[in-house]
Amino acid sequence: MTTPTALTTPTARRVLPVLGTLLAALLCALGFGATPASAHAALTSTDPANGSVVKTAPQRITLRFSEGVLLNTDSIRVLDPGGERVEQGGPEHVDGKSDSAAVTLRAGLADGTYTVAWQAVSADSHPVAGAFTFSIGAPSKTTVKATATVTEVDPAVEVLYGAGRYAAYAGFVLLVGGCVFAGVCRSSRSVQRIAVGGWITLFASTAALLLLRGAYTSGKGMGSVLDLALLGDVLATKPGAALLSRLLLLSAAAVFLAVLFGSYAREDDDRTRGERRDVAYGLGIGGTVVAVGLAATWAMAEHASVGIQAWLAMPVDVLHLVAVAVWLGGLAALLATLRSGEPLRRASVVRFSRLAFASVCALVATGLYQSWRQVGSWDALTGTSYGRWLLVKAGLVIVLVGVAYFSRRWTAGLTDGPEPKKAKPADRKVPAAVKGGGSDSAERAAQLARQRAALEKAAGKRQRDADENRSGLRRSVCAEAAVAVVLLAVTTVLTGTQPGRAETEQQRAASGEAAPAATGPAEVRIPYDTGGTNGSGTARITVDPGRSGHNTLDVAVTDAAGRPVDVPELEVTFTEKAKAIGPLRTTLERRSGGRWQSTGFQLPMAGEWQLSLTVRTSDIDQVTEIENVKIN
């Protein structure tokens, strides 16, 4: 792997517009591409089930997810048909399991349709939300629209949060890569600007993400960014703690920068070679600790922290991020050095080339593991958004490696050449015309000195640019830098996309939940009590085969002691409330004591049917009971 080159003016005019267009498109995908389909934790089941009708009011609502979620006081809201909240207390995990959530309901709830609106934050830091309904006794009209209860991320907050995440990655790359280049290859003012610029970008973006985090996960607008209560809730979560830790580590990084580009960078100090070596070891160890710590703030709060083999995935993710930073950040540092016109010896370029090659090897090895862990199958590689973005990233890495091959060839032919000629001390003497002339003469002397320095720098740059190998390296590195910027944007999009393995598991869970619950006859048992003498018992109703079309209806009636009993009147009707079909009445014929049957009874469609049983045990004692039956 190798290195970048200075952007010449004609090249910059050709590359930058294209690069800007690509980057803008990717940032649009980053800002507006987050949809409910890309949520990372999926709702797999609920109790009561979505659309179900229960006979009595449940004591609590329980939700199950495909992975762990973080809850807040408003994570589950239960609304009655009039839109009033009926939950009691806040939500909590069931038996301490992070992939569950439950909330207790008030006692004495009336019959009707209830709406459950939920929102949470998946364990890898992304907000998820949804809604479902269930009914007590029988479905009813409701003033609540389930879709209107789902909390969505504010578009402005979503765009700013996505831009902040990209800026944080870019700042980390520039900070770590610039420092490594300064310590291993060459330290200069241009490299210092790269590293310090990376520190400022990472610090500012992290602070912005911390402020935006509450509005991003709660669905509130920009007005809640400075809400201290919301900020306190964020700091109590794993992603909030990771962002705060990053800010603290950046304080240590500021001290590291001061030493690296301060006293250590001065070659004319009085320290011995051994003392400088000791300082270099200290900087190397300290810098490694800070870089690994910064990378861990991503690994501990995003994809690597959830799913299979999290214990291995987190250190692998840290190594992956550091390798990216050393390679791409060093590329930016070398590009800045070449563009500034500062002398750069061949040995420094070769050292970076070897360092970049080692980084690419680590990047490929860790990337393959991450791809297997997050995708899981060949179908998911092409059939999910994460898999397709991963293919784009892999293609960009291949292109970058291919361009770097040509850069490496140009590097092999580099020579240091003669050092640029510097003005002799005699040439730098102040002309006699300006000696003793007061402040005007001093200002004129300073102006002449600046002009002379600019001419010397331009002459040295022309001398270096005359080298054909340096010109070729410059062109190939311009292409490397352009691809690297786009690659970083794709990586940012990937971190906000649901992993392919999780998406396929979610699809399988959804299809399994949608499958018919039973393949045999449908059977219900309905207790009844007409209130008169011997007026209580149980009716067992069987619908065979329990599918749409022709069915045989069998009713067996027993008294309180379980003995078959004949009743003066028995009637069964079916109603499909959702489709407004029914009531459909049956013609029951007595077959034996306590047993009635209807053959050829037709139910026109599958669905959740409401079965009404009317039992009369005397001239004045009669009751109607309602139960639901699933028809496949």
Backbone hydrogen bonds, N-H to C=O, Kabsch-Sander energy under -0.5 kcal/mol:
donor,donor_aa,acceptor,acceptor_aa,energy
8,T,6,A,-0.8
12,A,8,T,-3.0
13,R,9,T,-2.1
14,R,10,P,-1.2
15,V,11,T,-2.9
16,L,12,A,-2.4
18,V,14,R,-0.7
19,L,15,V,-2.9
20,G,16,L,-3.0
21,T,17,P,-2.2
22,L,18,V,-2.5
23,L,19,L,-2.6
24,A,20,G,-2.4
25,A,21,T,-2.3
26,L,22,L,-2.3
27,L,23,L,-2.5
28,C,24,A,-2.0
29,A,25,A,-2.1
30,L,26,L,-2.2
31,G,27,L,-2.8
32,F,28,C,-3.1
33,G,29,A,-1.4
35,T,33,G,-0.8
38,S,35,T,-2.0
39,A,36,P,-1.5
42,A,40,H,-0.5
44,T,42,A,-0.6
44,T,64,R,-2.5
45,S,64,R,-1.3
47,D,62,T,-2.4
51,G,133,T,-3.7
52,S,49,A,-1.9
54,V,135,S,-3.1
61,I,103,V,-2.6
62,T,47,D,-2.3
63,L,101,A,-3.2
64,R,45,S,-2.5
65,F,99,D,-2.9
66,S,42,A,-2.2
69,V,98,S,-2.5
70,L,121,V,-3.3
75,S,72,N,-1.7
77,R,117,A,-3.1
79,L,77,R,-0.5
79,L,115,T,-3.1
80,D,84,E,-2.7
83,G,80,D,-2.5
86,V,78,V,-2.4
87,E,78,V,-0.5
88,Q,104,T,-3.6
92,E,102,A,-2.2
94,V,97,K,-0.5
95,D,93,H,-0.6
96,G,93,H,-0.7
97,K,94,V,-2.2
98,S,96,G,-0.5
100,S,97,K,-1.3
101,A,63,L,-2.0
102,A,92,E,-2.2
103,V,61,I,-1.9
104,T,88,Q,-0.6
105,L,59,Q,-2.9
106,R,86,V,-2.4
112,G,136,I,-2.2
114,Y,134,F,-3.5
115,T,79,L,-2.5
116,V,132,F,-3.4
117,A,77,R,-2.9
117,A,115,T,-0.6
118,W,130,G,-2.7
119,Q,75,S,-2.5
120,A,128,V,-2.7
121,V,70,L,-1.8
122,S,126,H,-3.1
123,A,68,G,-2.2
125,S,122,S,-2.3
128,V,120,A,-2.8
130,G,118,W,-2.3
132,F,116,V,-1.9
134,F,114,Y,-2.0
135,S,52,S,-2.6
136,I,112,G,-2.9
137,G,54,V,-3.6
137,G,135,S,-0.5
138,A,136,I,-2.4
143,T,81,P,-3.1
146,A,144,V,-0.6
148,A,145,K,-0.7
149,T,145,K,-0.9
149,T,146,A,-0.9
150,V,147,T,-0.7
158,E,154,D,-2.7
159,V,155,P,-2.3
160,L,156,A,-2.3
161,Y,157,V,-2.7
162,G,158,E,-2.2
163,A,159,V,-2.4
164,G,160,L,-2.4
165,R,161,Y,-2.0
166,Y,162,G,-2.0
167,A,163,A,-2.6
168,A,164,G,-2.2
169,Y,165,R,-2.0
170,A,166,Y,-2.6
171,G,167,A,-2.8
172,F,168,A,-2.3
173,V,169,Y,-2.3
174,L,170,A,-2.4
175,L,171,G,-2.6
176,V,172,F,-2.5
177,G,173,V,-2.3
178,G,174,L,-2.2
179,C,175,L,-1.9
180,V,176,V,-2.4
181,F,177,G,-2.3
182,A,178,G,-2.2
183,G,179,C,-2.2
184,V,180,V,-2.6
185,C,181,F,-2.2
186,R,181,F,-2.0
192,Q,188,S,-2.3
193,R,189,R,-2.1
194,I,190,S,-1.6
195,A,191,V,-2.4
196,V,192,Q,-3.0
197,G,193,R,-2.3
198,G,194,I,-2.1
199,W,195,A,-2.2
200,I,196,V,-2.6
201,T,197,G,-2.4
202,L,198,G,-2.7
203,F,199,W,-2.6
204,A,200,I,-2.7
205,S,201,T,-2.5
206,T,202,L,-2.1
207,A,203,F,-2.3
208,A,204,A,-2.2
209,L,205,S,-2.6
210,L,206,T,-2.2
211,L,207,A,-1.8
212,L,208,A,-2.5
213,R,209,L,-1.6
214,G,210,L,-0.5
215,A,211,L,-0.5
216,Y,212,L,-2.4
217,T,213,R,-2.4
218,S,214,G,-2.0
219,G,215,A,-1.0
224,S,221,G,-1.7
225,V,222,M,-1.7
227,D,224,S,-1.5
228,L,226,L,-0.7
231,L,227,D,-2.1
232,G,228,L,-2.3
233,D,229,A,-1.7
234,V,230,L,-1.9
235,L,231,L,-2.2
236,A,232,G,-0.9
237,T,234,V,-2.0
240,G,234,V,-0.6
241,A,237,T,-2.3
242,A,238,K,-2.1
243,L,239,P,-2.1
244,L,240,G,-2.3
245,S,241,A,-2.4
246,R,242,A,-1.9
247,L,243,L,-1.8
248,L,244,L,-1.9
249,L,245,S,-2.4
250,L,246,R,-1.9
251,S,247,L,-1.0
251,S,248,L,-0.5
252,A,248,L,-1.1
253,A,249,L,-2.1
254,A,250,L,-1.7
255,V,251,S,-1.2
256,F,252,A,-2.0
257,L,253,A,-2.4
258,A,254,A,-2.0
259,V,255,V,-1.8
260,L,256,F,-2.8
261,F,257,L,-2.5
264,Y,259,V,-1.8
266,R,262,G,-0.8
266,R,263,S,-0.6
267,E,265,A,-0.6
269,D,266,R,-0.6
276,R,272,T,-2.2
277,R,273,R,-2.1
278,D,274,G,-2.1
279,V,275,E,-2.2
280,A,276,R,-2.4
281,Y,277,R,-2.4
282,G,278,D,-2.2
283,L,279,V,-2.8
284,G,280,A,-2.5
285,I,281,Y,-2.6
286,G,282,G,-2.8
287,G,283,L,-2.9
288,T,284,G,-1.9
289,V,285,I,-2.2
290,V,286,G,-2.3
291,A,287,G,-2.7
292,V,288,T,-2.7
293,G,289,V,-2.3
294,L,290,V,-2.6
295,A,291,A,-2.3
296,A,292,V,-2.1
297,T,293,G,-1.0
297,T,294,L,-0.8
298,W,294,L,-0.5
298,W,295,A,-1.2
299,A,295,A,-1.9
300,M,296,A,-2.7
301,A,298,W,-1.2
302,E,298,W,-1.1
305,S,302,E,-2.0
306,V,303,H,-1.6
310,A,307,G,-0.7
312,L,309,Q,-1.0
313,A,309,Q,-2.9
314,M,310,A,-1.9
316,V,312,L,-1.8
317,D,313,A,-2.4
318,V,314,M,-2.1
319,L,315,P,-2.3
320,H,316,V,-2.3
321,L,317,D,-2.4
322,V,318,V,-2.4
323,A,319,L,-2.3
324,V,320,H,-2.1
325,A,321,L,-2.3
326,V,322,V,-2.6
327,W,323,A,-2.1
328,L,324,V,-2.8
329,G,324,V,-0.6
329,G,325,A,-1.8
330,G,325,A,-0.6
330,G,326,V,-1.0
331,L,327,W,-1.8
332,A,328,L,-2.0
333,A,329,G,-2.1
334,L,330,G,-2.6
335,L,331,L,-2.3
336,A,332,A,-2.3
337,T,333,A,-2.0
338,L,334,L,-2.5
339,R,335,L,-2.3
340,S,336,A,-1.8
341,G,337,T,-0.6
341,G,338,L,-0.7
342,E,337,T,-0.9
348,S,345,R,-0.7
349,V,345,R,-1.4
350,V,346,R,-2.6
351,R,347,A,-2.1
352,F,348,S,-2.1
353,S,349,V,-2.3
354,R,350,V,-2.2
355,L,351,R,-2.2
356,A,352,F,-3.1
357,F,353,S,-1.9
358,A,354,R,-2.1
359,S,355,L,-2.0
360,V,356,A,-2.4
361,C,357,F,-2.1
362,A,358,A,-2.1
363,L,359,S,-2.6
364,V,360,V,-2.7
365,A,361,C,-2.2
366,T,362,A,-2.5
367,G,363,L,-2.1
368,L,364,V,-2.3
369,Y,365,A,-1.5
370,Q,366,T,-2.5
371,S,367,G,-2.4
372,W,368,L,-2.2
373,R,369,Y,-2.5
374,Q,370,Q,-2.6
375,V,371,S,-2.4
376,G,371,S,-0.7
376,G,372,W,-0.9
381,L,377,S,-1.1
382,T,378,W,-1.1
383,G,379,D,-2.4
384,T,380,A,-0.9
386,Y,498,Q,-0.5
387,G,380,A,-0.5
388,R,384,T,-2.1
389,W,385,S,-2.5
390,L,386,Y,-2.3
391,L,387,G,-1.9
392,V,388,R,-1.9
393,K,389,W,-2.4
394,A,390,L,-2.6
395,G,391,L,-2.4
396,L,392,V,-2.2
397,V,393,K,-2.3
398,I,394,A,-2.2
399,V,395,G,-2.3
400,L,396,L,-2.7
401,V,397,V,-2.7
402,G,398,I,-2.4
403,V,399,V,-2.5
404,A,400,L,-2.3
405,Y,401,V,-1.5
406,F,402,G,-1.1
407,S,403,V,-1.8
408,R,404,A,-2.5
409,R,405,Y,-1.6
410,W,406,F,-2.0
411,T,407,S,-2.3
412,A,408,R,-1.8
413,G,409,R,-0.8
413,G,410,W,-0.7
414,L,411,T,-1.6
427,D,424,K,-0.7
428,R,424,K,-1.0
428,R,425,P,-0.7
429,K,426,A,-1.2
434,V,431,P,-1.6
435,K,431,P,-0.6
435,K,432,A,-0.8
437,G,434,V,-1.1
441,S,437,G,-0.7
442,A,438,G,-1.9
443,E,439,S,-2.3
444,R,440,D,-2.1
445,A,441,S,-2.2
446,A,442,A,-2.2
447,Q,443,E,-2.0
448,L,444,R,-2.2
449,A,445,A,-2.2
450,R,446,A,-2.1
451,Q,447,Q,-2.1
452,R,448,L,-2.5
453,A,449,A,-2.3
454,A,450,R,-2.2
455,L,451,Q,-2.2
456,E,452,R,-2.3
457,K,453,A,-2.3
458,A,454,A,-2.4
459,A,455,L,-2.5
460,G,456,E,-2.4
461,K,457,K,-2.2
462,R,458,A,-2.3
463,Q,459,A,-2.0
464,R,460,G,-2.1
465,D,461,K,-2.8
466,A,462,R,-1.1
467,D,464,R,-1.6
468,E,466,A,-0.5
471,S,467,D,-1.9
472,G,468,E,-2.4
473,L,469,N,-2.5
474,R,470,R,-2.2
475,R,471,S,-1.9
476,S,472,G,-2.2
477,V,473,L,-2.3
478,C,474,R,-1.7
479,A,475,R,-1.4
480,E,476,S,-1.9
481,A,477,V,-2.9
482,A,478,C,-2.0
483,V,479,A,-2.4
484,A,480,E,-2.3
485,V,481,A,-1.8
486,V,482,A,-1.6
487,L,483,V,-2.6
488,L,484,A,-2.1
489,A,485,V,-1.6
490,V,486,V,-2.3
491,T,487,L,-2.2
492,T,488,L,-1.8
493,V,489,A,-2.0
494,L,490,V,-2.3
495,T,491,T,-1.6
496,G,492,T,-0.7
496,G,493,V,-1.1
497,T,494,L,-1.6
501,R,374,Q,-3.5
503,E,499,P,-2.2
504,T,500,G,-2.4
505,E,501,R,-2.1
506,Q,502,A,-2.2
507,Q,503,E,-2.2
508,R,504,T,-2.3
509,A,505,E,-2.3
510,A,506,Q,-2.4
511,S,507,Q,-2.5
512,G,508,R,-2.3
513,E,509,A,-2.1
514,A,510,A,-1.8
515,A,511,S,-0.8
522,A,543,V,-2.4
524,V,541,I,-2.4
526,I,539,A,-2.8
528,Y,537,G,-2.5
530,T,535,G,-2.4
535,G,532,G,-1.6
537,G,528,Y,-2.1
538,T,558,T,-2.3
539,A,526,I,-2.2
540,R,538,T,-0.5
540,R,556,A,-3.0
541,I,524,V,-2.8
541,I,539,A,-0.6
542,T,554,D,-2.8
543,V,522,A,-3.4
544,D,542,T,-0.6
544,D,552,T,-2.4
549,G,603,L,-3.5
551,N,601,F,-2.8
552,T,544,D,-3.1
553,L,551,N,-0.5
553,L,598,S,-3.3
554,D,542,T,-2.5
554,D,552,T,-0.6
555,V,596,W,-2.9
556,A,540,R,-2.4
557,V,594,G,-3.1
558,T,538,T,-2.6
559,D,563,R,-2.6
560,A,536,S,-0.8
562,G,559,D,-1.9
565,V,557,V,-2.0
569,E,616,R,-1.4
571,E,614,T,-2.2
573,T,612,S,-2.0
574,F,584,L,-1.8
575,T,610,Q,-1.8
576,E,581,I,-3.1
577,K,575,T,-0.8
580,A,576,E,-0.7
580,A,577,K,-0.7
581,I,576,E,-2.2
584,L,574,F,-3.3
585,R,583,P,-0.6
586,T,572,V,-1.4
588,L,586,T,-0.7
589,E,597,Q,-2.7
591,R,595,R,-2.6
592,S,595,R,-1.4
595,R,592,S,-2.2
596,W,555,V,-3.0
597,Q,589,E,-2.3
598,S,553,L,-2.7
601,F,551,N,-1.8
603,L,549,G,-2.3
607,G,631,I,-2.6
609,W,607,G,-0.8
609,W,629,V,-2.5
610,Q,575,T,-3.5
611,L,609,W,-0.6
611,L,627,E,-3.5
612,S,573,T,-2.4
612,S,610,Q,-0.5
613,L,611,L,-0.5
613,L,625,E,-3.1
614,T,571,E,-3.0
614,T,612,S,-0.5
615,V,613,L,-0.5
615,V,623,V,-2.6
616,R,569,E,-2.2
617,T,621,D,-2.0
618,S,621,D,-1.2
622,Q,620,I,-0.7
623,V,615,V,-2.2
625,E,613,L,-2.7
627,E,611,L,-2.4
629,V,609,W,-2.6
631,I,607,G,-2.7
631,I,629,V,-0.5
632,N,546,G,-2.3
632,N,630,K,-0.5
